[in-house]
């Protein structure tokens, strides 16, 4: 398929908006040709996943765009970086790594990006609306935008997302197009949990991610979630164990009012029945840490904690009152943190061992004071990645058990 460019696209490609926009368009054209897109479409926003410092090449790329006078053409949020600019004293990083890590974050801001530094841009004022075309990086943000909101984005990787932001254009391809958003594989849940736990949604996500491959999953029988944070947990887990960028939950998500709507009138290519035992098995594989194991820390908020999650957590802290020297790290967006501070909600939280972390996440940045004991989390994503990333032993459980464990000083899990 030959890529057709508009006159405006060609003007940008020829340098009409400066060398950085021209470079971005050149890369976008090459990418579009590689994937077989026939045209480009306008986007209303972007989310950039390239703020995490992985080496000089990434910084060089952004620096070159800054030097060429590059500016994003749509509202553009930034994913987590490698440094907590709000609480710099918490980060344990050699100066040789800190300087470029900080610079990568500020260089993106010089391109006109918003200093959100969150993996959950849908929790900010830049949240897209149903049907809007966007170009987002960061796996959990992508699956949330597509599934829970009904906005439209593909899984854009580093550099391509920024090229879309600099041009305001994206390939008319993949999940941007209605026909490609239909379900392909059906997961029939056979469970009876009238007040579904957060862990249930994590477990469903783990199973869906592992079994879907490149097919869009449709989930029937999913209990109605308490709030969108439970859907956030499902999507993050599915995007962690697989390549899921969109899921449909029948009767819950906006493009799946019915099973027929989710499949756009087609029959599923495969049907998988999921029982409570399957979910319990998937969750058990996240950690083999037994009850009673000594605890060194708790880490929550991967994806970043929402304001609603904070409210529930603060209520739980007051009820359980940990305060036994076990730190409770909570990763969150700076916008959410600012709101909590303005509300006075965090006053006196140090007594409970609460440590807010902004701009980054504890599984990608050296923040935890101790790595020798067990770290407990309510996040399927954190439990999946942290052992390989920072070398910790992980115990998984609902947030209630995480806080009870912090109070006890060792792993405590509720009876199933």
N, C-alpha and C positions, 0 to 999 in steps of 0.2 A: 504494500500500500504506500502510495506517495504522500508525503506530508504536505498539506496545503497551508501556506502562510498568508496572513492578511497583509495588506499594505503597511499597517502599523507594525506588525511583526518584522517585516523586512526592513523597515526604518530603524527599529531597535537593533536588528542584526547588523546593519550597516553603520552603526555608531551614532545614530540620531539622538540617543539619550546618554551618550558617553561610553567610554571603554568598558566599564564594569558591567553595565546593562548588556552591551554587545557580547561580552564574554559569557554572561549568564545565558543569553539567548542561544548562543552557539552550542553550549553544552546541552541546553534543553532540546534543541533541534536534533542533536546527535542521539540523545536519549530517546526521543520520540520516534526517530527512525528505527532504533534498535528494537523497540517494543511493538512497532507496527501501528502507531497512532496515525490517524489520517488528518488530524487538525489539532489546534490548541484551543483551549477555552479559558474564559475569564474566571479568576478566583476572587473571593471576597476576603480571604485571610490566609495566614500561613503560621505554622509552628515549627521552629527550627531545632533539630536534634543534635546539632554539631557543636554545642558549647562545652561538652565534656572533652577535656584535653587527652588525646591519645598519642600525640607526637607532633613534630614540627610541621608536617605536611598540612595538617588541618589548619594550623595557625597561619601558615604561609598563604593558603588559599583565601582566607578571610582578609588578611592584611592586604593582599593584592587588590581585592575588591574595594577596600577602604581607600587605598592609594588612588584608585581610578575614579573616586567620587561616587561610588555606588550608594544607592538609597533604596530601601524596600518601597514597593508601590502599593502595598496593601497592609492593613494592620497585621503585625507579625509578632508573635510571642516567642519566648525563649525557653527551651527545656533546661533541666538542671545542668549546672557546671560542675567542675571538680573542686570547687571551693565555696565555703559559706561566707559570703561577703558581709552578712549581718553579724555573724559570730566568728570572726577570724581566729580567735584564740583557741577554738576547739579543734581546728584542723591540724593534724600532724603531717607536715609535708616539707621536704627539703626545699630550700630557697630556689634551687635550680629547677624544680618542678612548679613551685608556687608562682613564680613570676610569669611564665608562659600560660599557666592555667588561668590566672587572673586576667592576663592580657586578652586571651581568647574570648572571655566573657565581655570585657569592655569593648573589644573590636566589633562584636555583633551589635552592641548598642550604638556605636558610631555609624552603623549602616541604617540606623533608624528603628531597630527592633526594640520592643518593649522589654524592660528589665523584670520580667515575670519570674524567670528561672524556676519553673515548676513543670513537673511531668503531667500536671492536671490543669491545662489551660482552660478546660471547660468549667473550672471553678472560679474563673476570673470574669471581668466585665467584657472580655473578648470571646465569650462563648458564642459559637455559631448557632444558627437556627436551622430548622428542618429544611432540607432540600438545598441548602447553600453549598456551592462548590468551594472547597478549601484544599490546601496542600499542607498536610501535617506529617511531621516525623514523630517518633516515640510510639512504641507499639501499643501501650495501654490507652494513650490519647486517641490514636487512630481508631481502635476498635470501639471506644466509647462514643466518639463523634459519629461514626457510621451507624452503630447499633442503637444506642440509647437516645441520641438526638435525631438521627436521620439526616445529618449532613453528609457530604460526599467527598471522600478522599481515598487515595490509594496509600499503600505503605511506602512512603517516601523516605529514602535514606539520606545520610549526610551529603551535603552539597547540592543534591537535586532539589531538596526542599527550599534551600536558600536561593537557588536559581529561579524557582517559581516565584518566590517573594520579590525578587529584584525585577522581574518582568511582569508580574501580575497575571501570569499565564501558566497553564498546566496541560499536559497531554490529554486529549479527549479519549480516554482509554480506561479499561478496568472498571473500578467501582464508581467512577464518575458517571457511568452510563447505566440507565435503568435496567436494561436486559441482563447486565452482568451482576445485578444485585439479588437475583433470585436464589433461593435455597437449593442445595444439591443433596445434602445428607440429613437424615432425620434422627434425632435423639429423643426417644420416648422415655420419659422419666416415670418410674414406678416407685414412688416414695410417699410417705404419709408423715409430713412434718407441718402441722398447722401454723406454727410460729417459726419459720425457717431460720436457722442460725446463719451467721456469716460464713462459717466453715462449709455449709452446704453449697453455697454459691461458688466458693473456691474449688471445692471438689468437683462440681459439675464442669467448671472451667478447665480444670486439669484434664478431665476425660475428653471433653470436646476438642481441646487443643491437640491432644495426642492422636485422636482418631480421624480428624477432619482432613488432614493433608491440605491441599489447595482448594478444597470444596467449602462453600459457604454452609455453615451448620444452621439447622432449624431445631429448636428445643421445644418440645410439647410437654405439658405436665409440670412445668416449673412453677413452684408456689409463688404467689404474688410477693414481690420483694417489699421489705419494710420501707426502703427508700432507694434512690439511685446508687448509693454507695455499695449496696450489695451487688448490683449489676456491674459496677465498676470493678469489684473484686472478681466477678466471673470473667469479665472480658480480659482483665490483666492476666489471670491465670491461663486463659485460652491462648493469649498472644505470647505467653512465656513458654509453654510446652509445645506450641505449634505456630503456624503462620496465620492465625485467624485475624482478619481485619474487619470482619462483619459477622455478627450472629443475629438470628431472629429468634425471639422468644414469643411463642404464640399467645396472643391476648395481652401481651405486655409491651413489647417494643413497637415503635410507630409504623413499621412496614410489615407487620405480621398480625393484623387483626384477627385473621383466621389462618388455618393451615394452608388453605388454597392460595391465599394472598401471599404468604411467605414463599411458596414455591411457584408463584405466578402461573398457576394452572397446570404445572407439570407434576409428574410423579417423582418422589425421591429416588435417587440412584441407589441408596442403601439406607436401611433402617437399623439403628442400634438401640437396644433396650438397656436402660441404666437403672440399677436397683440401689437401695441404700447400702448394700454390701459393697457394690462397686465404688461408691463414693467413699465409704470408710477405708477401702483398700488404697484408693488414690491418695487420700489424706495421710494415711499411715506411711506411704512411701516418701513423704516430705521429710520425715525424721524418724530415727529409731531410738531417740532419747527416751528413757523410761521415766515414769513418775518418780519423784524424789531426787533426781539428779541436781547437783548444786548449780545455781544460776548466777551468771555474772552480769547480765544485762537483759533488758527488753528493748526491742526496736519495733516501732509501729509506723504506719504511714508510707507504705510503698504499694500503690501510688500514694501521692501526698494526701495527708489527712484533710478532710473537708471541715468546714465550720461545724456542721452537724455531728460529725464524728468526735470532734473536740468536746462538744457539749456533753455527749454521752460519756466520754472518757473522764472529764472533770467531775461529773456526778459520781462515777464509779470510784474515782480516787478518794473522794470525800467519804464514801461509804466503807471502802476497804482500808484506807489509810496505810499505804505501804510503808514508806519511811524506814526501811531496814538497810539502807546503803546500796540497794540495787538500783542503778540508774535506768530511767525509762526514757529512751530517746524517741522523739516524735518528729518524723520528717513531714514538713508542711510547706506550702507556698507562702511567700512573703506577704502577699495580699491577705491571706487568711490570718497569718500571724499578726499583722498590723491591726486587723479588725478585733482580734481577741484582746490585744493590748489596750486598744481604745475602750473596749468594754470593761476593762479591769478584771477579765476572767482569769488571768494567770497570776494574780497576786498571791504570794505565799506558796506557789507550787513547788518551790525548791525543797520544801520540807518533805514532799512526797517523792523526791528524786527525779522530778520531771525536767527533761532537757529538750527544749525545742531545737530543731535543726532546720535551717532554711537554705534555699538556693542549690542544694545538692541532696544526696541520700547516703545513709550510712553503709550501704552495700557497695558503693563505688568510691567513697572517699574515706581516708583514714581518720575516723572520729572516735570510735569506741575506745574507751580507756583500757579495757581488758579484752583479749582475744583467746584467753586460755580456758575459759569455762563455757557453759552453755548459754546461748543467746536465744531468747524466746520471741516469737513474732506471730502476728495474726495474718501475715501476708504470704500468700502462696508464691508471689514473685520474689520476695525477699528470701524466703526459705529455699527457693530453687537456685538463686544466683549467689547468695552470700558465701556458702562453703567454698566455692571455687574462686570467688573474687577476693575475699579477705581472710579465708582460712578458718572460719569459725564453725563450731558445732551448733546446729540449729534444732530447736524444739518448736513445733507449730501447735497453735491452739487459738480459740476465740479470744478476743480482747479481754473478756471477763477473767478467763483463766490466766492470761498473761499478767494481769494486775494482781490476782490472788497469789500467783507464784512470786511476784516481786515482794509481796508482803511476807510470804513464808520463807523466802530465800532459796527455794528449790522448786523444781517443776511440779505443778499441781494441775491436774486435768479433771474436769467434771466427768461423771459417769455418762456413757453414751445414752 
